[in-house]
Amino acid sequence: MIRPRTLLAAAAALAYLACAGDAPAKPAPAKGRSAVAELDATYRPLGAPGTPDRARRACAAGGKLSAAVTGLPRAAPAGAAVDDDAWRAAVSGLGLAVSNLIAACRSPDLKVHHISGKTESADECLAAVDGEVQAVIDQAQPRDLPPAMKRFQAALQPLLRPGVKPACKRLDELARLAAGLADSPPHTDTQRWEQALGALTSSVDQMKASRCKPNGSEVEAADALTHVHDGFTQLVLMLPPHDG
């Protein structure tokens, strides 16, 4: 069964490729951290949000931004604590945001008109690019997972493989490991940690109920697994990054 997040990521990637297919070609994409640094170097000259003429500069740099996104690796950079699924979702989201910006810049009214009927201005598209760039750069930063998080991640990863229907005992183990994350790591916001962990634990419980109880729903179980994965990624990104 294909997970909802997989479908969304695939749709985002296809839309990005369709809109950015005429972007300038690059000789050879940079790898790993150098590719992230190249994205940052391309993005920073646009200036901070609210800077005058920022959208105009972004439109002029649209091709370079698209090429920088294309050069990002398909797997999370070395040292990054997020997994490849989270990384690919972030890169796909950035690619789609940049393609929307380019479409708006090419339109006479500087707006992109979506099939849904929604309209976004170049400024609004640029605001979306801002958020997605920061998400990619944040995910790429090196972080050290505490042992309890490493154990949870090791138990979670096999469940994310396509077609896997986890046995109930594996879900019991995942719930036990989630309980082991109760103490927030040093230098993290305790309140935010507790809120995020509460949401993750609730998603684990929902997955168990949907998978293991009579008349449970596989669709709901898959959706809950997506929320478990997203919740754990949120916890990972609360850890303070360090220099590589």
C-alpha positions in Angstrom: 0.0 0.0 0.0 1.3 3.4 -0.9 1.4 5.8 2.0 -0.3 9.2 1.7 3.0 11.0 2.2 4.6 9.0 -0.6 1.7 10.1 -2.9 2.1 13.7 -2.0 5.9 13.7 -2.4 5.5 12.0 -5.8 2.9 14.5 -6.9 5.2 17.4 -5.8 8.2 16.0 -7.6 6.2 15.5 -10.8 4.8 19.0 -10.7 8.2 20.4 -10.0 9.8 18.5 -13.0 7.0 19.6 -15.3 7.4 23.3 -14.4 11.2 23.3 -14.2 12.0 21.2 -17.2 13.4 24.2 -19.1 15.6 25.3 -16.3 19.3 26.0 -17.2 21.3 22.8 -17.2 24.2 22.4 -14.8 27.5 20.7 -15.7 27.3 18.2 -12.8 25.3 18.5 -9.6 27.3 19.1 -6.4 27.0 16.5 -3.7 25.9 16.5 -0.1 26.9 19.4 2.0 28.4 21.3 -0.9 25.1 21.2 -2.7 23.3 22.6 0.3 26.0 25.3 0.6 25.4 26.2 -3.1 21.6 26.5 -2.4 22.3 28.8 0.5 24.8 30.9 -1.6 22.1 31.3 -4.3 19.4 32.2 -1.9 21.1 34.6 0.5 21.6 37.4 -2.1 17.8 37.8 -2.3 18.1 39.5 1.1 15.8 39.2 4.2 12.0 39.0 3.8 10.6 42.5 3.4 13.6 43.8 1.5 12.5 46.2 -1.3 12.5 44.7 -4.8 13.1 41.2 -3.3 10.5 39.5 -5.6 12.1 41.1 -8.6 15.5 39.8 -7.6 14.0 36.4 -6.9 12.5 36.3 -10.4 15.9 37.1 -11.9 17.5 34.3 -9.9 14.7 31.8 -10.6 16.8 29.7 -13.0 19.7 29.6 -10.6 17.5 28.6 -7.7 16.0 25.8 -9.8 19.4 24.5 -10.7 20.5 24.6 -7.1 17.5 22.5 -6.1 18.2 20.1 -8.9 21.7 19.7 -7.5 20.6 18.6 -4.1 21.3 14.9 -3.3 18.5 12.4 -3.2 19.6 11.1 0.2 20.1 13.1 3.3 23.6 14.6 3.5 26.2 12.9 5.7 25.8 13.8 9.4 22.2 14.8 9.0 20.0 13.1 11.6 16.8 13.0 9.5 16.1 10.0 7.3 16.0 9.9 3.5 12.2 10.0 3.4 12.1 13.2 5.4 14.9 14.7 3.3 13.2 13.8 0.0 9.9 15.3 1.1 11.7 18.6 2.1 13.5 18.8 -1.2 10.4 18.0 -3.2 8.5 20.8 -1.3 11.3 23.2 -2.1 11.3 22.2 -5.8 7.5 22.7 -6.0 7.8 26.1 -4.3 10.5 27.3 -6.7 8.6 26.1 -9.7 5.5 28.1 -8.5 7.7 31.1 -8.1 9.1 30.8 -11.7 5.6 30.3 -13.0 4.4 33.5 -11.3 7.4 35.5 -12.5 6.7 34.4 -16.1 3.0 35.5 -15.9 2.1 39.0 -17.0 0.3 39.6 -13.7 3.1 38.1 -11.7 0.7 35.5 -10.3 0.5 31.7 -10.6 -3.0 30.3 -11.3 -3.4 26.8 -9.9 -5.7 24.2 -11.4 -7.7 24.3 -8.1 -8.5 28.0 -8.8 -6.2 29.3 -6.1 -4.0 32.3 -7.1 -0.7 33.2 -5.6 1.4 36.3 -6.2 5.1 36.2 -6.8 5.5 37.6 -3.2 3.4 34.8 -1.8 5.4 32.2 -3.8 8.6 33.7 -2.6 7.4 33.5 1.0 6.8 29.7 0.4 10.3 29.4 -1.0 11.7 31.1 2.1 10.1 28.5 4.4 11.1 25.6 2.2 14.7 26.7 1.9 15.0 27.1 5.7 13.5 23.6 6.1 16.1 22.0 3.8 19.0 23.9 5.3 17.8 22.9 8.8 17.4 19.3 8.0 20.9 19.2 6.5 22.6 20.3 9.7 24.5 17.7 11.7 22.9 16.5 14.9 23.7 13.8 17.4 20.8 11.5 18.3 20.7 10.4 21.9 20.7 6.5 22.4 17.0 6.4 23.1 16.2 8.2 19.8 18.6 5.9 17.9 16.7 2.9 19.2 13.3 4.4 18.2 14.6 5.3 14.8 16.0 1.8 14.3 12.7 0.3 15.1 10.7 2.7 13.0 12.8 2.5 9.8 11.8 -1.1 8.8 8.1 -0.2 9.2 8.5 2.5 6.5 9.4 0.1 3.7 6.7 -0.1 1.0 4.3 -3.1 1.5 5.3 -3.8 5.1 2.5 -4.6 7.5 4.0 -4.5 10.9 3.2 -7.2 13.4 1.5 -6.1 16.6 4.4 -7.0 18.7 6.6 -4.6 16.7 4.1 -1.9 17.4 4.2 -2.7 21.1 7.9 -2.4 20.9 7.6 1.0 19.2 5.3 2.2 21.8 7.7 1.1 24.6 10.5 2.9 22.8 8.4 6.1 22.5 7.9 6.0 26.2 11.6 6.1 26.6 11.8 9.5 24.9 9.9 11.2 27.8 13.0 13.1 29.0 13.8 15.9 26.7 17.5 16.0 25.7 19.8 18.8 26.9 19.4 22.2 25.2 15.9 21.5 23.9 12.7 23.3 24.7 11.0 21.0 27.2 7.5 22.2 26.6 7.7 21.8 22.8 9.3 18.4 23.3 6.5 17.2 25.5 3.9 18.4 23.0 5.5 16.8 20.0 6.1 13.6 21.9 2.5 13.5 23.0 1.4 13.8 19.4 3.8 11.1 18.3 2.7 8.7 21.1 -1.0 9.3 20.1 -0.1 8.4 16.5 1.6 5.2 17.7 -1.5 4.3 19.7 -3.7 5.0 16.7 -1.6 2.8 14.5 -1.8 0.0 17.0 -5.6 0.3 17.2 -6.0 0.4 13.4 -3.6 -2.4 12.8 -4.3 -4.8 15.7 -7.9 -4.5 16.7 -10.8 -6.3 14.9 -12.2 -4.4 11.9 -9.1 -2.1 12.0 -8.4 0.0 8.9 -5.1 -0.4 7.0 -5.6 3.0 5.5 -5.9 4.6 8.9 -2.9 2.5 10.1 -0.8 3.8 7.2 -1.9 7.4 7.8 -1.0 7.0 11.5 2.5 5.6 10.5 3.0 8.7 8.4 2.2 10.9 11.4 4.6 8.8 13.6 7.4 9.4 11.1 6.6 13.1 10.8 6.4 13.4 14.6 9.8 11.7 15.1 11.3 14.0 12.4 10.0 17.0 14.4 11.7 15.7 17.5 15.0 15.2 15.6 14.9 18.8 14.4 14.5 20.1 18.0 18.0 18.8 18.8 20.6 21.5 18.6 22.8 21.3 15.5 26.5 21.3 15.7 29.4 22.1 13.3 30.1 19.3 10.9 
